[in-house]
Amino acid sequence: MKKSMLLIMGLIVVLVMAACGSKSDSGSGEGKGTYKIGIDTTYPPFEFEKGGNYEGIDVDLINAIAKDQDFKVKLEAMDFSGIIPAMQAGQLDVGMGGMSITDERKKKVDFSDPYFDAGLTVVVKKDSSIKSIDDLKGKKLAVKNGTTGAKFASDNADKYGYEVVQFNDSPSMFQEVSNGNADALIEDYPVITYAIAQQDLKLKTVGDRLNGDQYGISVMKGKNQDLLKKINKGLENLKKNGEYDKIIDKYLKS
């Protein structure tokens, strides 16, 4: 009888422990209150790797939001074009990477309030005679896969008469134009101006900004709405207490 009671009690303990262990606030299985954040570390000043650590506006911002809203994050570096597919596969909870808010992306993800005004620009070699996108007829235009720059280039190729060349990361795209293998590239304005200031790229921006893109933080459409509310609240608090401006000024001092 005693053995039977001990066996029953043991089974109850095991079942209780299993039930407790199965609970998690994160769809990624990283533990209670921990969320996987997809980033693209070839995208300074928003995301980059330095000394084995992830840095940049997006990194500092999501860490500050997490601290303000009392949750934890785990950063996952990958190609930008793979972030939304990874979210769809349940491998990520949040997507960043200087992600522009577009109607097409809104079909797949829900965005936070905008956190940065960006916009696309044409970039050429310093000694190029190209002055705007109107001068690209018959030229090669480099773009980064999966970006709004790539979509803009594809949508307007017939209008301006250029050939689109695709790349997986920004540094390769910059190098292609610097080497003269492509005539121009399209990139987000803050990204390329930061890169030109930090490195000897021998590049320059030309013409007016091509659009008025805004960046947002994304979660899967219809899912993680509680997390999205926390992100928006944290972002609001950071803007009110001045922490947001400190983060922006750290990387993009005027």
N, C-alpha and C positions, 0 to 999 in steps of 0.2 A: 504494500500500500504506500509506504513511504517512498519507495523507488518510483512508483507511478506518479506520485505528487511532484517529486523532484523533476521527473522527466517533463511533466506538463508545465511546471514553472519555468524550466529551461527553455522550452519551446516558445513560451510567451515572451520571455526576455529577448530571444533571437528575433521574433517577429516585430517587436517594438523598435529594436535597434535598426532593423532593416527599413522600417517605415520612416523613421527619423532621418536615416541616411539618404533616402530617396528624394527628400525635399531640396529644392534649389530655386533661387530667384533668377537664375540665368538659364537660357535655352541652350547654352554651349556646354553645360556640365562642368563649369570651372569652379563651382562652389557657390555658396550662398552670397548674393550681392556682388558677384564678380561677372563682368561682361567682357566678351572678346571684341576688340576694336580693330577693324581692318584699315591699314594705312599703306601708303606708297612712299617708301623712304628715298625715292629718287626725285623728290618734289620739294626742294628747299625754296623758300624759307618755311613752308608749312610742315614738311616732314622730311627728315634726313637722319643719317646715322653718323655719329661722331664719337670716336674712342670707344666703340662698342655699345654706345647708348643711343636711344632714339631721342631726337630733339626737334624743335620747330614749333610754329604757332599752334598747329592742330594738336600736337602732343601736349604742350603746356596747357592748352585750353581744355582738353578732355580730362586731364588730370585735375585741374582746378575745379571743373564742374563736378567731378566724382567726389572730391574732398568736400565741396560745398553741400552736396546732396547725399553724402554718406554711403557711397558704393565704391567698389573697386574695379579696376580695368586691367585687362591683359592685352597688350598691343601685338598684333599679328601683321608682319610686313609681307607684301605681295605686290604683283603688278596691278596697276590701277584698274585695268580692264577685268580683273578677276574678283574685285571686291563685291560687286552686287551678285554675281553668280555664287560666290562663297556664302553670302547671306541667304540666298535662295536655297542652298543646300544645307542650311542649318549650322554651318561652321563658324559663322560670325553673328554677333548681336547688333553691331553698329558698323556703319561704313563712313569713312572720312576721306582724306586725300585731296583736299581742295575740290570737293565735289559740287559742281554747279547744279543749282536747282533748275530742272527742265521739265517740261510737260511729259516728255518720253520717259524719264526716270520716275516721275510721279506715278506711272502705271505700275511700277514694281516696288517702290519704297515710299515711306512717309518721311518728310523732311522736318527738321527743327526750324525755328525761326532763323532767318538769314543771319550769318555772323560776320560776313566780309563781302564788300563790293569789289568785284574783280574786273572782268572784261577781257576780251581777246585782242591781241595786237599782232601785226606783221613784223617779223624780225629778219634782218639781212646782214651780210658782212659790212664792216665799217666802210669799205671802199666801194660798195655797190652803188649803182646809179638808180636803183629802184627806190621810188619815193612813196608808193602806196600799193594797195592791192590791185589797183587798176593797171599797174605795170607788169603784172605776172603772166600775161598771155604768152603761151609757149614755154613757160618756165616750169621747173620742178619745185613743188611746195611740200616740205616735210611736216608731218603731224605725228602726234602720239596716239596710239590705239586707244579706243574707248573714251576719248575725251570730247568735250564740246567743240574743241578746236578741230578735231578730226571730222566731226559731223558738219560743222560749218564749211570746212574745205570741200567735203563730198557734195554737200547740197548746192554749193556755188561754183563747182568746177566748170560746168558748161558756160556759166555767165561770164567768168573771168578767163577761161581758156588755159588753165594751168594743169599740170600732171601731179597727182597726189602720191606721195611716197610715205608709207607707214613705218613707225618705229614703236618699240615697246617701252622706251623710257626717254626722259628728257635729255640726259647727257649725250646719248647717241644721236639724237635729233640735232642738238646744238653743234656737235662735232661735224655732222654731215654738211651743214651750212658753212661752218668755219673752214672746212677743207675745200669748199667749192663744188662738192658733189651734188648739192641742191642749192637752188637760188634763194630760197626764203623758207621760213617756217612760221607757223601760227602757234602762239603760246599765251597763257594767261599773263596779263600785264604785270602783276606784282611778282610773279615767279621769275620772269625773264629780267626784269629790272634789278632784282636782287642778285640773280646769277651774274649779270654783267658787272655789277658793282663789286662782287666778291671774287670774281675770277677774270683772267685775261682771255675772254672769249672772242675778242675782235668782232663783236656783233653790235648792232644798234636797232632800236625800234623805229618804225616809219609809219606815217599816216595816223589817222584817228583810230580810236578803239572801235572794234568791229561790232561789239554788242555791250550789254550791261549786265553780265553774269553776276549772280550772287551765290556764295557758298553756303551750304547747309550740312547738318549732321543727319545721317539717314538710319532708319530702322526698317525692317520688312513691313510692307504695306499691311495694315490691319493687325499687326502683332506688336508686342512690346510697347503698348501705348502708355503704360505707367512709366516706363523708362524714358520715353519721349517727353512726357510731362516733366520729369526730373531734369532732363537735359535743358529744356526751355526755361525752367525755373532757375537752374544753376546759371545759365547764360545771362538771364535777367539780373540776377544778384551780382554777377561779376561786372556787368556794365555799370550797375549802381555804385558798387564799392570801389571802382577804379582799377580792379585787378585785370579786367579785359584790356584796358588801354596800356597797362604795364606790359602785358604779353605782346601786344602788337608793336609797341615802341621798342621792345627788346630786339626784334628782328627787322623792323621796317621804320627806322628813325627817319623823320622828315628833315 
